[in-house]
């Protein structure tokens, strides 16, 4: 076979992901944790459902917490050589994001609503400002009008390992704000209703509302 003219194999840099992964696989890793089998049977409509790992549903169990901690420790050890690559990728992706930004305001009733983000802060801040007088259907937004912060998700997330905003809605009269939050990551949301014409929250709202996909 005549190999004349075929390109030479390209040289892969030593710092490429493939070489890093080889280093990970060849490193001396601790023994991965293994969840023990605890057979549990449930009778449902004449059928027997078997779950060998139902005990993992008990999120507050010390045994479950210890197992998940061991899983996290193993993952950290296994991926430690990838840390420089992880930081490089994160820095590159962050460089393409405009961290300090403001959304396009939209009008609803007597206010213009918008969200803004700030560099170094993880979550958005939701704001509004009044429509300048005399208000007509064509009155444009005026950034010089006083800003009212109606919800700062950064404040909601202070001291919590996780925070997600599920939904947000304003009442037709602009006096009430309804929003849902999940601070566990289990997609179980708590509904809050805030009086944004004054201050404070209304009581008697439902918790653990699961939002549809």
PEBELKA-V619634 format. One record per residue. N is the residue number from 1. RES is the residue in one letter. SS is DSSP state (H for helix, E for strand, - for the rest). OMEGA is omega in whole degrees, -180 to 180 (NA if undefined). BURIAL is + if it has 9 or more other C-alpha atoms within 8 Angstrom, else -. Layout:
n->{N:N}
res->{RES:RES}
ss->{SS:SS}
omega->{OMEGA:OMEGA}
burial->{BURIAL:BURIAL}
This chain:
n->{1:2:3:4:5:6:7:8:9:10:11:12:13:14:15:16:17:18:19:20:21:22:23:24:25:26:27:28:29:30:31:32:33:34:35:36:37:38:39:40:41:42:43:44:45:46:47:48:49:50:51:52:53:54:55:56:57:58:59:60:61:62:63:64:65:66:67:68:69:70:71:72:73:74:75:76:77:78:79:80:81:82:83:84:85:86:87:88:89:90:91:92:93:94:95:96:97:98:99:100:101:102:103:104:105:106:107:108:109:110:111:112:113:114:115:116:117:118:119:120:121:122:123:124:125:126:127:128:129:130:131:132:133:134:135:136:137:138:139:140:141:142:143:144:145:146:147:148:149:150:151:152:153:154:155:156:157:158:159:160:161:162:163:164:165:166:167:168:169:170:171:172:173:174:175:176:177:178:179:180:181:182:183:184:185:186:187:188:189:190:191:192:193:194:195:196:197:198:199:200:201:202:203:204:205:206:207:208:209:210:211:212:213}
res->{X:X:X:X:X:X:X:X:X:X:X:X:X:X:X:X:X:X:X:X:X:X:X:X:X:X:X:X:X:X:X:X:X:X:X:X:X:X:X:X:X:X:X:X:X:X:X:X:X:X:X:X:X:X:X:X:X:X:X:X:X:X:X:X:X:X:X:X:X:X:X:X:X:X:X:X:X:X:X:X:X:X:X:X:X:X:X:X:X:X:X:X:X:X:X:X:X:X:X:X:X:X:X:X:X:X:X:X:X:X:X:X:X:X:X:X:X:X:X:X:X:X:X:X:X:X:X:X:X:X:X:X:X:X:X:X:X:X:X:X:X:X:X:X:X:X:X:X:X:X:X:X:X:X:X:X:X:X:X:X:X:X:X:X:X:X:X:X:X:X:X:X:X:X:X:X:X:X:X:X:X:X:X:X:X:X:X:X:X:X:X:X:X:X:X:X:X:X:X:X:X:X:X:X:X:X:X:X:X:X:X:X:X}
ss->{-:-:-:-:-:-:-:-:-:-:-:-:-:-:-:-:H:H:H:H:H:H:H:H:H:H:-:-:-:-:-:-:-:-:-:-:-:-:-:E:E:E:E:E:-:-:E:E:E:E:E:-:-:H:H:H:H:-:-:-:-:H:H:H:H:H:H:H:H:H:H:H:H:H:H:H:H:H:-:H:H:H:H:H:H:H:H:H:H:H:H:H:H:H:H:-:-:-:-:-:E:E:-:-:-:E:E:E:-:-:E:E:E:E:E:E:E:-:-:-:-:-:-:-:E:E:E:E:E:E:-:-:-:-:-:-:-:-:-:-:-:-:-:-:-:-:E:E:E:E:E:E:H:H:H:H:-:-:-:-:-:-:-:E:E:E:E:E:E:E:-:-:-:-:-:E:E:E:E:E:E:E:-:-:-:-:-:-:E:E:E:E:E:E:E:-:-:-:-:-:E:-:-:-:-:-:-:-:E:-:-:-:-}
omega->{-179:-179:-179:177:178:-179:177:178:-180:-180:180:-180:-178:-179:-177:-179:-178:179:179:179:176:178:180:-176:-176:-178:180:-178:174:179:-179:178:180:179:-179:-179:176:-173:176:-178:177:178:-178:177:177:179:177:178:-178:178:-179:-176:180:-179:179:177:-177:-169:-178:-179:177:180:179:179:179:180:180:176:178:177:180:179:179:179:179:180:-177:-176:-179:179:-180:-175:178:178:179:-179:179:179:180:-180:-180:-180:180:-179:180:-178:175:-173:178:-173:178:178:177:-180:173:-176:173:-178:-175:-176:167:-177:180:176:178:177:-179:-180:178:179:-169:-172:179:174:-178:-172:172:173:-174:173:-177:178:-5:-175:174:178:-177:-179:-178:177:179:-178:-180:178:-177:-179:173:175:-179:177:176:-177:177:177:179:-176:-178:178:-180:180:-176:175:176:176:-177:-179:-177:-180:180:177:-177:-179:177:-176:-175:175:175:178:180:-179:174:-180:178:-176:-179:178:171:-169:174:180:177:174:-176:175:-178:172:176:177:175:179:173:-178:177:179:-177:176:177:175:-179:-178:178:178:NA}
burial->{-:-:-:-:-:-:-:-:-:-:-:-:-:-:-:-:-:-:+:+:+:-:+:+:-:-:-:-:-:-:-:-:-:-:-:-:-:+:+:-:-:-:-:-:-:-:-:-:-:-:+:+:+:+:-:-:-:-:-:-:-:-:-:+:+:-:+:-:-:+:+:-:-:+:-:-:+:+:+:-:+:+:-:-:-:-:-:-:-:-:-:-:-:-:-:-:-:-:-:-:-:-:-:-:+:-:-:-:-:-:+:+:+:+:+:+:+:+:-:-:-:-:-:+:+:+:+:+:+:+:+:+:-:-:-:-:-:-:-:-:-:-:-:-:+:-:-:-:+:+:-:+:+:+:-:-:+:-:-:-:-:+:+:-:+:+:-:+:-:+:+:-:-:+:+:+:+:+:+:+:+:+:+:+:+:-:-:+:+:+:+:+:+:+:+:+:-:-:-:-:-:+:-:-:-:-:-:-:+:-:-:-:-}
